[in-house]
């Protein structure tokens, strides 16, 4: 089981963002986040959002670089993917 990180490719707030997730448990994910200094506010349901500047730091700390597609597939396979509720269109 592993901590996973996808490439910084999601644009928001004038920068690019990556996602950090665990394919084992949320406990493993939160422990890793504390160890590398990721702020709690970066947690988004089943992953942490991190700016591109933090990518190399989380890889150096042991996160496995994977594609975004693989990150989501591994979350789903582990039963850890949380979908956001769909908004009703009015």
Secondary structure, DSSP 8 states (H G I E B T S, - for coil): --EEE--S-EEETTEEEEEEEESS-HHHHHHHHHHHT--GGGB-SSSEEEEHHHHHHHHHTT-EE--HHHHHHHHHHTT-----------
